[in-house]
Amino acid sequence: MFARVVNLQFQPGTTEEASRVVREAIVPAMQNIQGFRGQYLLVQEDSGKAVSINLWDTQDDLAAFESSPLYGELLGQLKSMLAAPPAAEVFSVSVQA
């Protein structure tokens, strides 16, 4: 399993709206993508910092998502709330409990 970890910086006062967009629009769209296994969004409401973690069966599934038009569409739903470009890294999941 692989995790795509994205560090985000939201505009002040937008973490609640961003969480709603992820929960109500982004996650439902991703649930139909091959290899997608889950999504976490961790936020610091006072600072606007957030970490998005999505889980994938394989690196190929993740790469296919990142190169799809859907990826850009979903990121676009958060764009107006971002204070800086997102920074993503990919990790292999070595322990899951």
Residue, then its C-alpha position, 0 to 999 in steps of 0.5 A: m500500500f502507498a500513501r500520498v502525503v500532501n502538506l497544505q496551507f489554507q487561507p485564514g478561516t477556510t479550514e472548515e470550508a476546505s474540510r467540507v469540500v474534501r468530505e462532501a465532494i473530493v472523497p466521494a469522487m475518489q471512491n470510484i477510482q481504481g486502487f483508492r483505499g482511504q483519505y485523511l485530512l488533518v488540520q490545525e484550525d488556528s494556523g491553517k496548516a493541513v496534511s492530506i493523506n490518501l491511501w492507494d493499493t499500488q504506485d501505478d494506481l496513484a500515478a494514474f490518478e495524479s495524471s488524470p484530469l480528475y486530479g486537477e478538477l479536485l485540486g481546483q475545488l480547493k484552490s481558492m482556499l490555498a495560501a501556498p501551492p501544495a507539496a506532495e510526497v509518496f511513501s510506502v505504508s510499512v505499518q497499518a493498525 
